[in-house]
């Protein structure tokens, strides 16, 4: 999967609701854990013992932009 398609997929998952809590096992199976951990470093996420809660950034474009830039850095 290309970097842009991955970023779009992660953005769609995170933008699905204002506050999304996902278990680590689900994230690992859907290959979104890496992106969410990058987001936590960016200050968008806070971590709980068995889940990661994602607060939606101000705009979907900003969310996709951060994911895309982080993905390019990790490439």
Secondary structure, 3 states (H helix, E strand, C coil): CCHHHHHHHHHHHHCCCCEEEEEHHHHHHCCCHHHHHHHHHCCCEEECCCEEEEECCCCHHHHHHHHHHHHHHHC
